[in-house]
């Protein structure tokens, strides 16, 4: 689905689905995203979190909680932002004064390519040897592909988008964050099921996250690049994360028992979804503990049939067969999906 000023396809978009197929919001089961359908219980939020500007102490508590949860190396810096998408849109800043090809193995999440193409200084390259910047979505969206460490490093910038990696932390490349030119992107909304909170993190060396300092050091800061060569922290501006997001994020990142229990539940539910969908004429393409992608004879037809049963799924403009399902969150939702199939 798309929104104002955005022609790229994404999951979500119940308003558009209701406008086309009818029904009220409470009748719909949205399986078009990879968001945990059983979100972290946020509890009570102190009134000051809403009333006061976010302070440095609250931000420091959030970053320390993130450092512990992801085992971030001491030499790596963490930047918090109002959602991973805010960081993706600004990722070209980290290329410094370098222009040229960007290698983004496709199919994948389309906002990465859009961010680099929007600069006018970068273009997509299918040849990994002909690109100064590489982007790897790990695990990949929508097929769940994992990228080995052999693909990382050795160039101006390597972006590792681990938005869906918290279901399987053993696959994380966070240990590479101290390497020059490597940044790791983390999304809070998906695993914790709080996408509306808008919270994301970027992890890398201070020099990698502040290319203006690197450019000044080597005398390559030309006037034509001055605006683009600001640090990621400066680009996000003051108070990038809201007070409630600081409070909730710190609380959730410190709750390792919830995280472990959630991983177990998501793995069981992903297997349950496979069992249900593969009974039909479908083949598993891949996925994660938060979404599964299948190949079906006619994705558009099945998408339409499920939508008429008030179930929203995700299909892709580049494939007539691929179809992605998120996980139902309640027994009633599981029953709704099984009946529609």
C-alpha positions, 0 to 999 in steps of 0.5 A: 500500500502507498501513502501521500507522496510515496509511490513505493509499495509496502505492507499495511494500509488498512484504510485503502483495503477497507475502501476497496473491500469494505468492512470496519477496522475491527473486522480485518486481520492485517497480515501484510506486515512483519510486526509482532502481533503480540506487542510488548506490554508497555505499562504505565508511562510517567506523565513527565515523559509526555510533558517535558522535553526528553533529557540526556539522562533518559537518552543515555539510559536507552542507549545503555540498554540497547548496548547490553541487549545487542552486546554492542562492542565498546568501540562502537557508537549507538544513535537512536532515531524516530524509527529505522526509516528515518535512518534509512532515508539519511543513510547516504550521508554516511558515504561522505564525499563519495559518489557512485554505485550502490549495490543492494541485492534484490529483491529486498526492502525498497526504501534503501534504494530509494534513499540513495537514488534520491540524492542524484549522486548515487545509482544502483549497481548489480555488480558488487565490485563496481560499488563503493556502498553495499546494503544487505538486509539481514535477514532479507525481506521478503525471502529471509535470506541470510548474508555471511560476514564474507560480504561485509566490509572493505568499501566506503560504506556497508549497511547491514539492516538487521530489522528482522534479526532479533528473532534469531540473535545468533545470526547478528553481525553486530560484532562487525560494528567496530570495523571501519565503514560498517553500520548495523541498523536495528528496528525496534517496532518489529520484534517488540510489536510497537511500530507506532512508537517509531524507534530505531538504532544505528550502530557503528564507529564514531568516524563512520557515523560522522563523515564530516569529521573524516572528510575534514581530517583528509581535506576533502570537504568541498563546498558542494558536499558541505551540507551532505557531510553532516553527522547522522546525529546532527542530521536527526536534530535535537530530541530525535526520540520522544519521551515515551519512546525513551521510557518504553524502549529502555524498559523493553530492551532490559526485559530479556525474559520477555524477549526469550519467551517471545522468540520461542512463541514466534518460532512456534507460530511461524511453524504453525503458519507454514503447516497451514499455508503449505496444505494449499498449493503453496511452496515456502520461499523463506522468511523469519520468525515474524513473516513467511513468504510463499510461492502460490499459483496466482498471488493476486487472486489469492490476495483478492480472495483473502481480502474479501474475507477481511484478511490483508496480505502482501504481494509484490510487483516483481513476482506473480507468485510470491505472497507474504504473510505475517503471523496471526496474534490470537486464536480467533485470528488463526481461525479466521485465516484457516476458514478463509483458506 
